[in-house]
Amino acid sequence: MLLRDLALRNRYRSGRQNLLRDFYIPCLERSLTYYRAVGFFSSSSLALAAQGLTTFIKAGGRMRLVASPHLSKGDIEAIESGLRRREEVISDALTRELSQQFDGVVSDRLACLSWLLAHNRLEIKIAVVPELLQAGIYHEKLGIFIDEAGNQVAFGGSANESDRAYRRNFECIDVFRSWCAGDDERIDEKLADFEGLWQNQTPELDVLEFPEAAKRQLLKRCPEYPPTGEEQETKRQVAMPTGDYDPVSNGPVLPEALVLRNYQQQAIANWFANQGRGTLKMATGSGKTITALAVAAALYQKIELQALVVVCPYRHLVQQWARECEKFGLRPVLAFDRVQSWQSELSRQLYTLRSDRHAFVAVITTNATLMGTALQSQLPYFPEKTLIIGDEAHNFGSPKLAASLPHTIGLRLALSATPERYFDDIGTQLLLDYFGPVLQPEFTLSEALQAGALVRYRYYPLLVELTEAEAQRYRELTTKIGQALSIDDDTESNSALSALSMRRAKLIANAAHKLTALRSLMQQRLHTTHTLFYCGDGKVEEAVSSETMRQVDAVTALLGKELGYRVNTYTANTALVEREMLRQQFESGELQGLVAIRCLDEGVDIPATRTAVILASSHNPRQFIQRRGRVLRPAPGKERAEIFDMIVLPPDLERKTLDAERSLLRKELQRFLEFADLADNGGEARIQLLDLQKRYGLLDM
């Protein structure tokens, strides 16, 4: 993403925005060059400046910093009286500042700066006024970000780079963007000012080289390898739910650069027309989150909405929603994991609502936390003007989760590409009864592709044969399934049928020849990046040792150890902090691929994905829809996606068994054919599926 992709404001002011979170970090993460002139050189300013630098480091970013030393009155008097040389005093002051003992987060961030300095990607100069006692101090504040495409963002104002300035003082900065008419001249002026500083050509200022002693002190913090971002993200994620919330938060506001698509505007209008209730059935990747937050912003304008509750299935989706909420000016309480990390803050904010009608509370939580007593005890205190958003809403059809939904909250919005629950009409009705009916327009995959909300794609079915042993086992299970069907064809009530179907599904999901097909495919694609590999959760047999191992591990070993393709696993056992780190490494191309089981099925937003290799899918159409949506999300420079879908060819069956099997396969094949027909290579994909149609006499499809 480039600087011009950010929804930047003309001005950032304390009380309305968080300067660090809303402006400084997003710009730094997207820049290759950063020039900064600040009033003071201090450890806290450096620590705050280093937030977001891991992406800056990976992209090869270079930074220039001009600052003034923090000199005591005694330091200045010693210089003016001739007792000590100016350069010596300045060196001692800077060294003193950097030699302190810091806590983990400051130390981690200084390590980023130290690494840049050690690799000649950070240059520092010191600005002082010639007459220290009479003339005061150098106190200018300006900055320029430049990205890989040459886009520039310049800013100036009252903010010092210090902990006090960003978190306590009332500050304001003005922002200028090179792609905005009239801003380019102001940016040129600031670039010229900075260049004059750097070349020591600014009247009434002396700009000195960074002292060697101070440089050595900073270099002591240099890590052996480039900082990965794990330390910073750990601190950042822990800090978000526990402290430094705005005591009185303003409500959601549409980002200035956001332009809603027609189908999003219609969906919002229909939700209001349905008295503030309804379910949005929109294709994965078509902007459900943005649409929902736009509903909240509209409510804030119309009725002065006071609170927002977002419920989603997984912890990593909480973080993803938080990032989107920040774009709308919200700083939500993240209610998950340890109760003590969020409960008291949520209670305090709800109490504030009673005395301040302009306050706003936003909380994002997980399905599991919603069902717990800690959050349930808080729900009665939410005001009447509260909106609840249920993400991946099909989950709310489960009886236990449905029972936890607060009936005291009247404004309700559900989001799902597939709200209908698989073989569960009762559960589907439960969630629709609470949130409201599916609203028009239902935004299908075909419509999303035509509207440009999703990228075009090419679809490649990869037909895989079973081994002899697998084929025999498949026949045995299919015969038993046929016998169970003759007794009761209801999978929900027939436990024997359900168990047999699951066993056969696992057999198909983990077919051994899928690894052979994967090896053949990836040997031709070792140069590619941004690939997701979806695995089954069962085991496969290794051809050499005849031992079994999890498919996800077998795939990772094949790709990483055998082929040298840079991958890592992304499963339910992957820690939240590590997931975020893996996401960043994947987006930057440091990791070529991620190998997942189910964690990337629902809601995870990694638009950089260009290719998906699906080794295993359940019969539930929701999983297939979710997975294809992951790879079709638009991203800068992404014109088309590719999907390789491994489909197991069942063995030859007896006539009696074949008839029963044909009706089941018809539904499955319909999904593949629909997806093939919408692909840019639809005719080619159809031909590849022809063998399967012929084998089962389904040429009429």
Summary of the structure (lengths in Angstrom):
residues: 701
radius of gyration: 29.1
end to end distance: 42.0
largest distance: 105.8
contacts: 2294
relative contact order: 0.08
helix: 46%
strand: 17%
